Amino acid sequence: MTGTYIQMILALAAVIGIIFLMSLFLKKRQGKSGVINILAYQSFGPRKGIAALKMGREVLLIGITSTDIRLLKTFKENEFDEHTSSEINSKLRMLRDIKERFDEHK
């Protein structure tokens, strides 16, 4: 009877180990062959935000809500430099400030 329990525990441990190893393998594989890279994400509340995604040689600025995803702007890879990034960050800060003021007046 005890031998059966030991076999069952060993079999369960083996299955869990295989699942864990497969998840590690798939995470590594997904990271190397990913077509989309997330450059930045700014949340504006639950399920709301703006993301900068790199796809190939383009950078996409995307607005995300709980019901919709919209393309806000597309940049070529060489157009998206430090100046553009700082400009986007300043506009995001401005939007965040407007949202905070709006939330205070509710």
Secondary structure, 3 states (H helix, E strand, C coil): CHHHHHHHHHHHHHHHHHHHHHHHHHHHHHHHHCCEEEEEEEEEECCEEEEEEEECCEEEEEEECCCCEEEEEEEECCCCCHHHHHHHHHHHHHHHHHHHHHHHCC
